[in-house]
Amino acid sequence: MANASVTAEKRGGGSLIWIQGLACGALAALAPAIAVQAGILLLPTLIASILDRNPGKPTARSVLLCALATCIEPLRTLWNSGHGLGDGLSALASVQVVAITWSASAGGWLLTQIIPLIAGFVLDAAASARIAHLKEKREALIREWGLDVSADQRSADTI
């Protein structure tokens, strides 16, 4: 336990976690309906934050951004309706509100899994095209200069 706090302090995250906890506590005390609604709608973000072990938590960030994009309207509606706990819970009783937000969270997670694959395929295709272009250029230079390069040496030089 002491090692975890020392590690958090070395990274500079100890005070940030404390401030975030303070902000969440203030929100829960001052606007409990908004805190409950945001807590339930952002539950997948909390789970992603706990499960994401990568530095900077890129998966949790993506899930958070996608979930926040869909949370704005229900939270704005609750804010305009007077912050009542009954209004907040009735909005959560609508399966559509929760399903859309949690689906957006799942989409954020999916993006973190698919985009590296797509980027890898694009980079591999670009590298293959560059290799083919360089081989063609090499062959053209060999023909132009009239060099006698044996087939064994060409195959040894290929990538």
MODELLER restraints for C-alpha pairs under 7 A, 6 or more apart:
rsr = mdl.restraints
at = mdl.atoms
rsr.add(forms.Gaussian(group=physical.xy_distance, feature=features.Distance(at['CA:8:A'], at['CA:14:A']), mean=5.19, stdev=0.5))
rsr.add(forms.Gaussian(group=physical.xy_distance, feature=features.Distance(at['CA:27:A'], at['CA:35:A']), mean=6.09, stdev=0.5))
rsr.add(forms.Gaussian(group=physical.xy_distance, feature=features.Distance(at['CA:28:A'], at['CA:35:A']), mean=5.23, stdev=0.5))
rsr.add(forms.Gaussian(group=physical.xy_distance, feature=features.Distance(at['CA:31:A'], at['CA:83:A']), mean=6.94, stdev=0.5))
rsr.add(forms.Gaussian(group=physical.xy_distance, feature=features.Distance(at['CA:33:A'], at['CA:83:A']), mean=5.98, stdev=0.5))
rsr.add(forms.Gaussian(group=physical.xy_distance, feature=features.Distance(at['CA:33:A'], at['CA:84:A']), mean=6.06, stdev=0.5))
rsr.add(forms.Gaussian(group=physical.xy_distance, feature=features.Distance(at['CA:33:A'], at['CA:85:A']), mean=4.47, stdev=0.5))
rsr.add(forms.Gaussian(group=physical.xy_distance, feature=features.Distance(at['CA:33:A'], at['CA:88:A']), mean=5.59, stdev=0.5))
rsr.add(forms.Gaussian(group=physical.xy_distance, feature=features.Distance(at['CA:34:A'], at['CA:75:A']), mean=6.74, stdev=0.5))
rsr.add(forms.Gaussian(group=physical.xy_distance, feature=features.Distance(at['CA:34:A'], at['CA:83:A']), mean=6.78, stdev=0.5))
rsr.add(forms.Gaussian(group=physical.xy_distance, feature=features.Distance(at['CA:34:A'], at['CA:88:A']), mean=6.95, stdev=0.5))
rsr.add(forms.Gaussian(group=physical.xy_distance, feature=features.Distance(at['CA:37:A'], at['CA:88:A']), mean=5.94, stdev=0.5))
rsr.add(forms.Gaussian(group=physical.xy_distance, feature=features.Distance(at['CA:37:A'], at['CA:92:A']), mean=6.90, stdev=0.5))
rsr.add(forms.Gaussian(group=physical.xy_distance, feature=features.Distance(at['CA:41:A'], at['CA:71:A']), mean=6.87, stdev=0.5))
rsr.add(forms.Gaussian(group=physical.xy_distance, feature=features.Distance(at['CA:41:A'], at['CA:98:A']), mean=6.12, stdev=0.5))
rsr.add(forms.Gaussian(group=physical.xy_distance, feature=features.Distance(at['CA:41:A'], at['CA:101:A']), mean=6.28, stdev=0.5))
rsr.add(forms.Gaussian(group=physical.xy_distance, feature=features.Distance(at['CA:41:A'], at['CA:102:A']), mean=6.95, stdev=0.5))
rsr.add(forms.Gaussian(group=physical.xy_distance, feature=features.Distance(at['CA:42:A'], at['CA:67:A']), mean=6.53, stdev=0.5))
rsr.add(forms.Gaussian(group=physical.xy_distance, feature=features.Distance(at['CA:44:A'], at['CA:102:A']), mean=6.67, stdev=0.5))
rsr.add(forms.Gaussian(group=physical.xy_distance, feature=features.Distance(at['CA:44:A'], at['CA:105:A']), mean=6.46, stdev=0.5))
rsr.add(forms.Gaussian(group=physical.xy_distance, feature=features.Distance(at['CA:45:A'], at['CA:60:A']), mean=6.06, stdev=0.5))
rsr.add(forms.Gaussian(group=physical.xy_distance, feature=features.Distance(at['CA:45:A'], at['CA:63:A']), mean=5.73, stdev=0.5))
rsr.add(forms.Gaussian(group=physical.xy_distance, feature=features.Distance(at['CA:45:A'], at['CA:64:A']), mean=5.37, stdev=0.5))
rsr.add(forms.Gaussian(group=physical.xy_distance, feature=features.Distance(at['CA:48:A'], at['CA:59:A']), mean=6.86, stdev=0.5))
rsr.add(forms.Gaussian(group=physical.xy_distance, feature=features.Distance(at['CA:48:A'], at['CA:60:A']), mean=4.95, stdev=0.5))
rsr.add(forms.Gaussian(group=physical.xy_distance, feature=features.Distance(at['CA:49:A'], at['CA:57:A']), mean=6.87, stdev=0.5))
rsr.add(forms.Gaussian(group=physical.xy_distance, feature=features.Distance(at['CA:49:A'], at['CA:60:A']), mean=4.88, stdev=0.5))
rsr.add(forms.Gaussian(group=physical.xy_distance, feature=features.Distance(at['CA:52:A'], at['CA:59:A']), mean=6.43, stdev=0.5))
rsr.add(forms.Gaussian(group=physical.xy_distance, feature=features.Distance(at['CA:52:A'], at['CA:60:A']), mean=6.43, stdev=0.5))
rsr.add(forms.Gaussian(group=physical.xy_distance, feature=features.Distance(at['CA:59:A'], at['CA:109:A']), mean=6.06, stdev=0.5))
rsr.add(forms.Gaussian(group=physical.xy_distance, feature=features.Distance(at['CA:59:A'], at['CA:112:A']), mean=5.93, stdev=0.5))
rsr.add(forms.Gaussian(group=physical.xy_distance, feature=features.Distance(at['CA:62:A'], at['CA:108:A']), mean=4.99, stdev=0.5))
rsr.add(forms.Gaussian(group=physical.xy_distance, feature=features.Distance(at['CA:62:A'], at['CA:109:A']), mean=6.54, stdev=0.5))
rsr.add(forms.Gaussian(group=physical.xy_distance, feature=features.Distance(at['CA:63:A'], at['CA:105:A']), mean=4.72, stdev=0.5))
rsr.add(forms.Gaussian(group=physical.xy_distance, feature=features.Distance(at['CA:63:A'], at['CA:106:A']), mean=6.96, stdev=0.5))
rsr.add(forms.Gaussian(group=physical.xy_distance, feature=features.Distance(at['CA:63:A'], at['CA:108:A']), mean=4.39, stdev=0.5))
rsr.add(forms.Gaussian(group=physical.xy_distance, feature=features.Distance(at['CA:63:A'], at['CA:109:A']), mean=5.56, stdev=0.5))
rsr.add(forms.Gaussian(group=physical.xy_distance, feature=features.Distance(at['CA:64:A'], at['CA:105:A']), mean=6.91, stdev=0.5))
rsr.add(forms.Gaussian(group=physical.xy_distance, feature=features.Distance(at['CA:66:A'], at['CA:104:A']), mean=5.38, stdev=0.5))
rsr.add(forms.Gaussian(group=physical.xy_distance, feature=features.Distance(at['CA:66:A'], at['CA:105:A']), mean=5.56, stdev=0.5))
rsr.add(forms.Gaussian(group=physical.xy_distance, feature=features.Distance(at['CA:66:A'], at['CA:108:A']), mean=5.53, stdev=0.5))
rsr.add(forms.Gaussian(group=physical.xy_distance, feature=features.Distance(at['CA:67:A'], at['CA:101:A']), mean=5.47, stdev=0.5))
rsr.add(forms.Gaussian(group=physical.xy_distance, feature=features.Distance(at['CA:67:A'], at['CA:102:A']), mean=6.87, stdev=0.5))
rsr.add(forms.Gaussian(group=physical.xy_distance, feature=features.Distance(at['CA:67:A'], at['CA:104:A']), mean=5.52, stdev=0.5))
rsr.add(forms.Gaussian(group=physical.xy_distance, feature=features.Distance(at['CA:67:A'], at['CA:105:A']), mean=4.95, stdev=0.5))
rsr.add(forms.Gaussian(group=physical.xy_distance, feature=features.Distance(at['CA:70:A'], at['CA:101:A']), mean=5.38, stdev=0.5))
rsr.add(forms.Gaussian(group=physical.xy_distance, feature=features.Distance(at['CA:71:A'], at['CA:101:A']), mean=6.43, stdev=0.5))
rsr.add(forms.Gaussian(group=physical.xy_distance, feature=features.Distance(at['CA:78:A'], at['CA:87:A']), mean=6.60, stdev=0.5))
rsr.add(forms.Gaussian(group=physical.xy_distance, feature=features.Distance(at['CA:78:A'], at['CA:88:A']), mean=6.09, stdev=0.5))
rsr.add(forms.Gaussian(group=physical.xy_distance, feature=features.Distance(at['CA:92:A'], at['CA:98:A']), mean=6.40, stdev=0.5))
